[in-house]
Amino acid sequence: MRFRISIFLTIFFLFAACKKQNSDYREIKFKRFNWTLNIPKSFEAVSKQDWEKHQNRGTQAIENTLGETIENNSKIIFIFKKSNLNIFEASFQPFDESIDGNHSDSFDMVNEILTETFNNQIPDIIIDEERSVEMIDGLKFQVNKIKLTYPNNTKFYNEMHSTLIGKEELTVNIMYTDEKLGEIMRESFLSSKFGNN
């Protein structure tokens, strides 16, 4: 059996190792979703090729946990980072609820698998999760926030946001160890504009 899963599975690899436009931000537009957001200029772009290397490692860890092959149909929109552990990433993939089932249920299932993988790969880790829904410029996003605490008290955070736009799933991940940088990325995303909703 093949299991669909989005690019946010790359988060596993990472665990293991402002509305106002000003000179500190660059405006990014994505016509596919009529999406506009401001990215801090201090964040550097990561190539899709480099990101796919990390994604493949995360996919392998989850396949080992599930004992199944993962089919990844996601496409990268962007990856920006400030150091290797503070990353702002977005992707999309086809998702038709008449074929793929309820989007919210699918989102929950993917997060359960991700948590199981962390527990299997890093047994002494403490995982705290918070599930919610957020409205961003009229779009309803499913949200799952994870905090990982390692035995040495190092903390790693991931905020996964996912919504359906037509028959495509848009997923945005905010991953960080620096809480101040996490807040900057969060504010950038929350001030997004989606035209023609």
C-alpha positions as CSV (number, residue, x, y, z in Angstrom):
1,M,0.0,0.0,0.0
2,R,1.3,3.4,-0.9
3,F,0.8,6.3,1.5
4,R,0.4,9.9,0.4
5,I,2.3,12.4,2.4
6,S,3.4,16.0,1.8
7,I,6.9,17.5,1.8
8,F,6.6,18.5,5.5
9,L,8.0,15.0,6.3
10,T,11.4,16.6,5.8
11,I,10.8,18.1,9.2
12,F,12.0,14.9,10.7
13,F,15.5,15.4,9.3
14,L,15.7,18.8,10.8
15,F,14.8,17.5,14.2
16,A,17.5,14.9,14.1
17,A,20.6,16.9,13.3
18,C,5.1,41.9,9.9
19,K,2.5,43.2,7.7
20,K,4.4,46.4,7.0
21,Q,6.6,46.4,3.9
22,N,9.9,48.0,4.6
23,S,13.6,47.7,3.7
24,D,14.0,44.6,5.9
25,Y,11.5,42.5,3.9
26,R,11.0,41.4,0.3
27,E,7.6,40.9,-1.2
28,I,7.0,37.5,-2.7
29,K,4.1,36.7,-5.0
30,F,2.8,33.2,-6.1
31,K,0.2,33.5,-8.9
32,R,-1.0,30.0,-8.5
33,F,-2.8,30.9,-5.2
34,N,-2.9,34.7,-5.6
35,W,-0.7,34.6,-2.6
36,T,1.5,37.6,-1.4
37,L,3.7,37.6,1.6
38,N,6.8,39.4,2.9
39,I,9.9,37.4,3.7
40,P,12.7,38.9,5.9
41,K,15.7,39.8,3.7
42,S,17.9,38.3,6.4
43,F,16.6,34.8,5.4
44,E,18.4,33.1,2.5
45,A,16.8,31.0,-0.2
46,V,17.5,27.3,-0.2
47,S,17.6,25.5,-3.6
48,K,15.0,22.8,-4.3
49,Q,17.8,20.3,-5.0
50,D,19.4,20.8,-1.6
51,W,16.0,20.6,0.1
52,E,15.1,17.3,-1.6
53,K,18.2,15.7,-0.1
54,H,16.9,16.5,3.4
55,Q,13.4,15.4,2.4
56,N,14.6,12.0,1.2
57,R,16.2,11.4,4.6
58,G,13.0,12.3,6.4
59,T,11.0,10.1,4.0
60,Q,13.2,7.2,4.7
61,A,12.8,7.5,8.5
62,I,9.0,7.5,8.1
63,E,9.0,4.6,5.7
64,N,11.0,2.7,8.3
65,T,8.4,3.5,10.9
66,L,5.5,2.6,8.8
67,G,7.0,-0.3,6.9
68,E,5.3,1.1,3.8
69,T,6.3,3.2,0.7
70,I,5.5,6.8,0.8
71,E,4.2,8.5,-2.4
72,N,5.2,12.2,-2.3
73,N,3.4,14.3,-4.9
74,S,4.2,17.7,-3.3
75,K,5.9,20.5,-5.1
76,I,8.1,23.1,-3.4
77,I,7.0,26.7,-3.5
78,F,9.8,28.2,-1.4
79,I,12.3,27.4,1.3
80,F,14.0,30.2,3.2
81,K,16.4,29.8,6.2
82,K,18.3,31.7,8.8
83,S,20.9,29.1,9.9
84,N,20.2,25.5,9.4
85,L,17.5,25.1,12.1
86,N,15.3,28.1,11.4
87,I,13.4,27.4,8.2
88,F,10.3,28.8,6.5
89,E,9.0,26.4,3.9
90,A,5.9,26.0,1.7
91,S,4.7,23.4,-0.8
92,F,1.5,22.2,-2.5
93,Q,0.1,18.9,-3.8
94,P,-3.1,17.7,-5.4
95,F,-5.9,16.9,-2.9
96,D,-9.4,16.0,-3.8
97,E,-11.6,15.2,-0.8
98,S,-13.9,13.0,-3.0
99,I,-10.8,10.8,-3.6
100,D,-8.4,11.5,-0.8
101,G,-11.0,11.8,2.1
102,N,-11.5,14.6,4.6
103,H,-8.7,17.0,4.6
104,S,-8.8,17.6,8.4
105,D,-8.7,13.9,9.1
106,S,-5.8,13.4,6.7
107,F,-3.9,16.2,8.3
108,D,-4.4,14.6,11.8
109,M,-3.3,11.2,10.5
110,V,-0.1,12.6,9.0
111,N,0.7,14.4,12.3
112,E,0.1,11.1,14.2
113,I,2.6,9.3,11.9
114,L,5.1,12.1,12.3
115,T,4.9,11.9,16.1
116,E,5.2,8.1,16.0
117,T,8.3,8.4,13.9
118,F,9.9,10.9,16.4
119,N,9.2,8.5,19.2
120,N,10.7,5.6,17.3
121,Q,13.8,7.4,16.2
122,I,14.5,9.4,19.3
123,P,13.0,7.5,22.3
124,D,14.0,9.9,25.0
125,I,12.4,13.0,23.4
126,I,9.5,14.8,24.9
127,I,6.8,15.8,22.4
128,D,4.2,18.5,23.1
129,E,1.5,19.1,20.5
130,E,-1.2,21.7,20.1
131,R,-3.9,21.4,17.4
132,S,-6.0,24.4,16.2
133,V,-7.6,26.2,13.3
134,E,-6.5,29.6,12.1
135,M,-8.1,32.0,9.6
136,I,-5.5,33.8,7.4
137,D,-7.0,36.4,5.0
138,G,-10.2,34.4,4.7
139,L,-8.7,31.0,4.4
140,K,-9.2,28.3,7.1
141,F,-5.9,26.6,7.9
142,Q,-5.5,23.4,9.9
143,V,-2.6,24.0,12.4
144,N,-0.5,21.6,14.3
145,K,2.3,23.0,16.6
146,I,4.9,20.6,17.9
147,K,7.6,21.3,20.5
148,L,10.4,18.7,20.8
149,T,12.5,18.7,24.0
150,Y,15.7,16.6,23.8
151,P,17.3,15.0,26.9
152,N,19.9,17.9,27.0
153,N,16.9,20.3,27.2
154,T,17.4,21.6,23.6
155,K,14.0,22.6,22.1
156,F,12.9,22.5,18.5
157,Y,9.6,23.8,17.2
158,N,7.5,23.2,14.2
159,E,4.2,24.9,13.2
160,M,2.5,23.2,10.3
161,H,-0.3,25.0,8.5
162,S,-2.4,23.4,5.8
163,T,-5.5,24.4,3.8
164,L,-7.3,23.4,0.6
165,I,-7.5,25.9,-2.3
166,G,-9.6,24.3,-4.9
167,K,-8.3,20.7,-5.4
168,E,-4.8,21.5,-4.1
169,E,-3.4,21.4,-0.5
170,L,-1.1,24.3,0.5
171,T,1.2,23.4,3.4
172,V,3.4,26.0,5.2
173,N,5.9,24.9,7.8
174,I,7.7,27.2,10.3
175,M,10.6,25.4,11.9
176,Y,12.9,26.9,14.5
177,T,15.1,26.7,17.5
178,D,15.3,30.5,18.0
179,E,11.9,31.6,19.3
180,K,12.4,35.2,18.1
181,L,13.0,34.0,14.6
182,G,10.0,31.7,14.9
183,E,7.9,34.8,15.7
184,I,9.2,36.7,12.7
185,M,8.3,33.9,10.4
186,R,4.9,33.4,12.0
187,E,4.1,37.2,11.6
188,S,5.2,37.0,8.0
189,F,2.9,34.1,7.3
190,L,-0.1,35.5,9.3
191,S,0.0,38.7,7.3
192,S,-0.2,36.9,4.0
193,K,-2.8,38.0,1.4
194,F,-4.7,35.6,-0.7
195,G,-6.6,37.3,-3.6
196,N,-9.9,36.2,-5.0
197,N,-10.9,34.0,-2.0
